[in-house]
Amino acid sequence: MAHVPLVTRDDLDEEGRRRWDAEVERSGADPTHMKRALLNHLPSYDTLMDWYPLYAQVEQFTGARGAVVYSFAISTENECLLCTTYFRRSLKNRGEDINGRDLDPVEEDLAAFGRSIASAHRADRALVGRLRERYGAEGLVALVGFGILMIGNNIVNSFLEVELDPGLRDLADELAAQAAAELAEHERTHAVPALVPAIVPAIVPAIVVEPATSGASA
């Protein structure tokens, strides 16, 4: 459960309702859980909602897929469940690998820069040089500025323990079930051979009393 209430429109004053209505007009839906958490403090909401125009700027430099790759790398590095699930859904909707692994060299640079800005807060000079050459000084600063807000969104969701929205929860449950099935399959195919040396001494005496049993002494 989130550390703060997920406000409804009725909870808000006139200024808050204005922002709620603007988000409905922008997205065609009620504000997400994260936005409802942020609406507890309007200045914080206003600051982090600059994510949208900055994301659009990043898209202009990197293309739509590049922006997703960059955002996903930051969110994954920060271990933000809500944001990583959000961008996995974006990749899934594009018919692409939901783990963001099928990257070309340009996208690899964006992912590496995203990871470094999230964790080390600095990047390899050669990497920065390649990004500046591709996107110019303006594009490089846009990547940094957007990265700051992406990290801010990660922190809001993780620190306040904002619950996943229903659509994201469905995908998270699907991914969890898939991971559990893969783990079970791995254990099924790998655990049995590992147990054979321990099991064979116990079962061989019971088998070898029947000489006609094929392969009993193997």
N, C-alpha and C positions, 0 to 999 in steps of 0.2 A: 504494500500500500504506500502511496506517495506520502512524503513528509508534509506536503501542503495540500489544501483542498483543490480539486479540479473544479474551478468556479463555473457556474452557469451564467447565462445572460442576466437572469433575475438577481444574481448576487452583485452585479456591477452597478456603479454609478453611471451618470450620463456619459462621462468620458470613456469609461470602460465599454459601455454598450456601443459607443461609436466605433471603437476598435473591433469589437466583436462583429458588428454589421459589415465593416470594411473587409474583414477576413472572409465572411460568408460571400460577399460580392466577388472577392478575388478568386476564391477557390471553389465556390459553389457548394460548400459544405460547412458545417459548424467547425469551429476551431478544434485542432487536434488536442490530445492530452497535454503535450508540452506547452502549447499556447495557453491552454486553460490554467496550467500551473503558473506560467509567467504573468498572466493577467492579475495575479495577486499583487503585482507591483508594476504599474504602468510604465515607468521609466525603463525598467529592465526589459519589459516586453518590447517597447519601441526600439531599444538598442539592438536586441537580437533579431528583430524582424528586418533589419537591414541585410540579413542573410540573403533575402530574395533578390534585391537588385545587384548585390555583389556576385551571387551565383550566376545571374544572367550575364554579368560582365565576364566572368571566367569562361562561360560557355562561348562567348564571342571569340576568345583567344584560343581555347582548347577544343572546341566542338562539344556537342552534347555528351558523347561517350567519355571524352576526356574529363569533363567536369564531374561525371559520376565516379570515374576511376579515382580522381583526386580526393573527392569527398569520402569515398568508401575507405581509401587508404588511411586517412586521418582518423575516421571513426573506428576502424578496426584496431589501429594502434592504441587508441584510447579505450578500447574494450567497451564501447558504448553499445549495449544490446539494441536499444531502440533505433539508434541511427544506422547501425550496420544492417539491421533488418530492413529498414526503410530503403537503403541503397541496394540491398539484395533484391528487394521487390522491383526496384527500377531496372536492375540487370535482367531479372526474370521476365519482366514485361517487354524487354527489348529482345528476348529470345537468346540471351547470352549466359555465359557461365556465372552462376550466382556467387561464386567465390572470387570473382575478379582475377582469374589466373591467366586468361588467354590475352595477354598484353603484347603489343608491338613495342619496339624500342622507345618511341616517343611516350607511350603510356607508361612504360616502366619508369621513365624519368619522373613523370607526374606522381606515380605511386611512391617512388623513393623520396621525392620531395615532401609529399604528404606525411609519410611516416617520420621523416626527420623533423618537420615543423611541429609534429605532435609530441615527439619524445625528446629529441636532442635540442630543439629550439634553434638549430643552426643546420646548415647543409654543406656538403662537400663543394668546394669552390668550382670544381670542374662541372658538377651537376648544375650549379647556379649559372655558370657561364653558358651552358647549353640552353637552359630555359630563357635566359636573357636574349640569346641569339635568336631563338624561335619567336618569342613573344614581345621582345623589347622591354625597356625599363617599365613602361606602363603595365604591361602584362605581368611582369614579375611582381610588381607591387600589388597588383590585383590578386594574384595567387596568395601572397602573404596576408593581405587584408582579409580576404575571404577565409583563409585558413584560421585566422584568429577567431572569427565568428563561428566557424565550424567546431572548433575546440570548445567555444563557449556553449554551443548547443549540446555537445557531448557531456560537458560538466553538469549542465542543468538537468539533463535526463538521468545521468548516473547518480549524481550527488543527492538530488531530490527524490530519487527512485520513482521516477514517473513511469506509470504502467503503460505497457504497449497498447496502442489503439487496437480495436477488434480486428481490422484487416491485417495488421502486422502480427497480432497474436496468432492468427490462423496460419500465417506463413512460418512463424517461429515454431509452432507446434508441428507443422509439416516437416520442417528441417530437423527438429528434435527426433521425430519418429524415424526419419530417414537415417539419421546418425545412429540411432539405437539399432536399427535393422542391420546397418553396415557393421557395427561393432559385434552384434550377435553372429553375423556371417563370418567375420574374421575369427571369432573365438571358436566357431564350429569347425572351421577349416584348419585352424592352427593349434587348437588346444588338444585335440585327440592324439596327434602324433607325439606331442610332448608328454602325454600321459602313458603312452605305450610302455616305456621302460619300467615304469612303476607298476603297471597292471600285469604285464606278462608273467613275472615270477609267481604271482598269486594264482593265476588261472591255468598255467601250464600243467601243474600236477593233476588238476581235475580233468584235463584234456587227454593227457598221455595214457591214462588207464584204459582208453579205448583205442587200441592199436590201429583199427581200421579208419580212424578219422583222418581225412586228408589234410596234410599240412599241420598236424597237431603239434609236432615237435619243432616247428620253425620258430 
